[in-house]
Amino acid sequence: MANTSSTQAIEALAGEIGENIYIDVAKWHLYLSDAHLHTVLAEKFYPLLTTSTVSEDDVVRVLQSIPVKLGGGKREVPLSDLLPMQCQVNLIDLLEEFQRNL
C-alpha cells in the first residue's frame, strides 16, 4: 500500500515538474515532460522530500547528476547547464510546495 502511495506521489511530482520546468535551448523552451526528464527528476527528488527539507544545494546536486545527451549523443551536458536560473528557482519553490502538501 505504501508503495502505491509513493508511486502516485512520484507521478504527481513528475507531472508538476514536467508542466512547469523547462530547458532553454537557443531561446526555445522545451518542457521537461516533452524531453522525458520529468519522471527521472521526480524519482530523484521524492526520497529527499520525504526525509528532509530540500535545499538549493540538493537541487543543484541532483540537476548536475543527470546527463542530457545532445546531438544524437555526441555530447553530454548536465541538466543544470540547460535550465535557466529562474527555472531552478521555480523548481525549488515547486519542491517546497509539494513537500508541504505531503
Backbone as a ProteinNet text record, in pm:
[ID]
protein_1_A
[PRIMARY]
MANTSSTQAIEALAGEIGENIYIDVAKWHLYLSDAHLHTVLAEKFYPLLTTSTVSEDDVVRVLQSIPVKLGGGKREVPLSDLLPMQCQVNLIDLLEEFQRNL
[TERTIARY]
83	0	86.5	191	278.6	347.6	380.1	444.6	353.4	224	127.4	117.3	116.2	109	230.6	349.7	470.6	476.4	428.8	425.5	334.1	219.2	125.9	185.9	255.3	317.7	427.7	506.7	613	551.8	443.8	376.3	320.6	264.9	212.7	325.8	435.7	551.4	607.2	617.7	666.3	577.2	447.1	353.5	377.2	395.5	421.6	552.4	655.7	786.1	775.5	712.4	702.5	627	526.7	444	503.1	593.5	637.5	785.2	866.4	1011	1056	1143.3	1186.4	1336.3	1383.9	1520.8	1515.8	1615.6	1624.2	1737.4	1701.3	1799.1	1773	1868.3	1857	1724.6	1687.3	1564.9	1436.9	1450.8	1335.5	1316.1	1191.7	1161.1	1109.5	1185.9	1147.4	1113.2	983.8	940.2	989.5	1019.6	1080.7	991.8	861	774.4	798.9	816.9	844.4	982.4	1076.8	1213.2	1225.1	1116.2	1113.2	1213.7	1226.2	1317	1243	1113.6	1036.6	1027.4	1011.8	999.6	1132.9	1241.6	1374.7	1397.2	1362.6	1379.4	1291.2	1166.1	1074.3	1125.3	1176.9	1228.8	1350.4	1429	1546.4	1507.9	1409.8	1372.7	1280.1	1193.3	1093.5	1154.2	1259.1	1318	1371.3	1422.2	1470.6	1354.9	1242	1125.9	1067.1	1083.5	1023.7	1115.2	1243.6	1336.5	1385.9	1389.9	1442.8	1394.8	1430.5	1399.8	1497.6	1445.5	1529.8	1594.9	1726	1799.5	1836.1	1880.8	1927.4	2043.7	2131.5	2244.6	2197.3	2092.3	2036.4	1986	1914.8	1858.3	1970	2069.4	2182.2	2254.3	2274.9	2343.8	2267.6	2136.9	2055.5	2059.5	2043.3	2045.1	2179.1	2286.6	2418.9	2441.5	2367.4	2387.3	2313	2232.4	2153.5	2214.1	2276.4	2335	2227.6	2238.4	2146.5	2228.9	2191.4	2264.6	2215.3	2309.8	2280.1	2343	2283.9	2341.8	2348.9	2245.2	2244.3	2345.3	2381.9	2474.4	2619.1	2643.9	2781.4	2836.7	2748.2	2790.1	2689.6	2738.8	2653.4	2679.8	2572.6	2586.3	2493.6	2530.8	2441.7	2314.5	2206	2077.4	2085.8	2166.3	2179.9	2227	2303.4	2352.8	2245.4	2136.1	2032.1	1911.6	1901.3	1788.7	1825.9	1743	1768.2	1759.2	1825.2	1825.3	1683.1	1595.9	1458.7	1387.2	1417.4	1357.4	1410	1536.5	1590	1520.5	1499.4	1427.4	1284	1219.7	1082.9	1077.4	1179.4	1185	1195.3	1278.5	1290.6	1156.7	1091.3	959.5	858.1	859.1	767.5	791.2	917.7	951.3	910.5	932.9	893	742.5	668.3	521.5	474.2	533.5	496.3	523.5	636.7	672.7	573.3	528.5	430.6	299.9	267.9	140.3	147.8	266.5	281.1	210.1
-119.8	0	124.9	127.8	245	264.5	153.1	160.7	228.1	194.4	256.6	405.5	440	580.1	657.8	600.6	670.7	678.8	574.7	577.3	688.8	702.4	808.8	946.1	958.2	1085.9	1120.9	1022.1	1046.1	1087.3	1022	1058	1199.9	1236.8	1373.3	1475.5	1444.4	1533.6	1544.8	1433	1434.4	1521.7	1513.9	1597.6	1745.4	1781.3	1922.2	1970.8	1889.1	1925.9	1938.1	1839.5	1835.7	1952.1	2001.1	2110.2	2248.3	2259.8	2391.8	2422	2320.6	2341.6	2308	2391.3	2371.7	2391.8	2336	2355.5	2471.1	2556	2666.6	2636.1	2616.4	2592.1	2694	2784.5	2888.1	2963.5	2994.8	3066.9	2988.8	2859.1	2770.7	2704.5	2696.3	2632.7	2492	2393.2	2253.9	2207.2	2188.8	2147.5	2005.9	1980.7	1854.3	1733.5	1752.7	1641	1605.5	1705.1	1680.6	1620.1	1653.1	1599.8	1465.3	1418	1290.8	1287.7	1401.1	1410.4	1431.8	1456.1	1488.3	1372.1	1250.3	1134.5	1104	1116.5	1094.4	1191	1317.5	1416.3	1383.2	1350	1318.7	1200	1099.5	982	1015.7	1111.7	1151.7	1245.5	1332.4	1429.2	1372.7	1279.9	1231.9	1179.5	1095.9	1049.8	1165.9	1269.6	1385.4	1457.9	1464	1535	1463.7	1333.8	1257.7	1247.9	1285.6	1269.8	1400.7	1506.7	1632.8	1749	1867.9	1987.3	1995.4	2019.4	2026.8	2164	2164.4	2290.3	2317.6	2438.4	2475.6	2385.5	2354	2265.3	2126.3	2075.9	1945.6	1949.2	2054.9	2068.5	2074.9	2156.5	2169.2	2035.6	1966	1837	1736.3	1731	1638.5	1679.3	1807.9	1854.5	1825.1	1838.2	1810.3	1661.2	1577.7	1433	1371.6	1450.7	1397.4	1443.7	1351.4	1388.2	1394.7	1495.3	1510.7	1500	1406	1385.4	1485	1545.6	1641	1591.4	1631.7	1596.4	1447.6	1375.9	1232.3	1159	1220.3	1156.7	1197.8	1291.8	1337.8	1411.6	1472.6	1549.3	1527.5	1528.8	1520.5	1641	1701.6	1812.4	1785.1	1834.2	1815.5	1898.9	1845.3	1915.1	2055	2071.9	2203.3	2310.6	2271.9	2368.5	2411.8	2338.4	2367.5	2440.6	2441.7	2510.9	2655.6	2751	2890.1	2903.3	3001.5	3022.1	3035.3	3103.9	3120.5	2985.9	2893.7	2759.8	2683.8	2703.2	2638	2692.3	2823.1	2884	2831	2824.3	2772.5	2626.4	2549.7	2409.4	2397.5	2479.1	2479	2514.2	2617	2656	2542.8	2478.9	2369.1	2253.9	2220.8	2111.5	2144.6	2269.1	2309.3	2301.4	2345.3	2339.9	2195.1	2112.2	1971.1	1905.1	1937.9	1880.3	1922.9	2047.2	2094.2	2016.2	1974.1	1904.5	1753.4	1702.2	1557	1513.1
0	0	0	82.5	86.6	-47.4	-115.7	-245.4	-347	-345.6	-434.7	-405.7	-279.5	-239.6	-287.8	-270.8	-314.8	-466.9	-535.5	-682.1	-730.7	-668.3	-706	-676.8	-565.4	-530.4	-630.5	-669.8	-768.7	-901.9	-941	-1065.7	-1059	-944.9	-929.3	-934	-866.7	-868.2	-1009.6	-1079.3	-1217.1	-1304.9	-1284.6	-1360.9	-1337.3	-1211	-1177.2	-1239.9	-1227.9	-1283.8	-1435.7	-1498.5	-1643.9	-1704.1	-1633	-1684.1	-1656.9	-1559.5	-1515.1	-1536	-1555.9	-1564.2	-1706.3	-1760.9	-1899	-1916.2	-2026.6	-2073.4	-2172.5	-2168.2	-2264.3	-2362.1	-2488.6	-2593.7	-2704.4	-2722.9	-2826.2	-2814.6	-2691.1	-2656.9	-2686	-2709.5	-2721	-2585.1	-2540.7	-2413	-2438.6	-2393.9	-2404.2	-2263.2	-2239.7	-2106.3	-2077.1	-1950.4	-1913.3	-1942.2	-1947.9	-1987	-2133.5	-2218.3	-2359.7	-2380.5	-2292.1	-2300.3	-2228.3	-2169.5	-2096.5	-1980.9	-1912.4	-1797.5	-1666.1	-1671.9	-1551.8	-1453.9	-1503.6	-1414.8	-1346.8	-1422.6	-1364.8	-1248.1	-1269.5	-1161.8	-1042.6	-1068.5	-958.5	-877.3	-945.2	-874.9	-789.1	-831.9	-753.3	-638.4	-660.6	-558.6	-451.4	-486.5	-391	-260.8	-265.6	-138.2	-53.2	-115.9	-40.6	27.4	-42	12.7	133.6	139.8	249.6	371.4	354.7	466.7	526	446.5	498.2	412.3	453.4	375.8	259.1	141.7	22.6	15.7	-0.9	-10.7	-156.2	-180.8	-314.4	-356	-262.2	-291.4	-333.6	-268.8	-307.1	-450.9	-483.6	-617.9	-721.4	-696.6	-790	-804.7	-695.1	-698.6	-785.1	-768.1	-848	-995	-1022.8	-1162.1	-1228.6	-1153.8	-1208.3	-1231.1	-1161.5	-1172.4	-1291.3	-1359.9	-1471	-1602.9	-1676.9	-1805.5	-1914.1	-1998.4	-2110.9	-2238.8	-2323.8	-2448.4	-2552.8	-2621.9	-2728.3	-2858.4	-2969.3	-3098.3	-3121.9	-3084.2	-3104.5	-3018.9	-2907	-2814.9	-2834.1	-2926	-2948.2	-2827.4	-2750.3	-2634.3	-2522.6	-2401.5	-2282.4	-2194.7	-2145.4	-2051.2	-1933.1	-1815.9	-1701	-1718.8	-1670.7	-1679.5	-1619.5	-1517	-1452.9	-1551.4	-1653	-1751.4	-1850.6	-1857.9	-1955.8	-1897.8	-1765.2	-1701.3	-1672.4	-1715.8	-1676.1	-1523.9	-1469.6	-1324.6	-1270.3	-1343.7	-1296.1	-1286.2	-1375.9	-1367.7	-1246.5	-1212.4	-1093.2	-968.5	-965.9	-853.1	-849.2	-964.7	-971.1	-927	-961.5	-921.4	-769.8	-709.1	-562.3	-498.6	-549.1	-497	-513.5	-629.7	-657.9	-560.6	-536.9	-445.3	-302	-260.5	-125.5	-108.5	-208.8	-203.5	-201.5	-283.8	-288.4	-152.8	-93.9	35.6	144.2	141.3	240.1	229	107	84.1	102.9	134.6	156.4	284.1
[MASK]
++++++++++++++++++++++++++++++++++++++++++++++++++++++++++++++++++++++++++++++++++++++++++++++++++++++

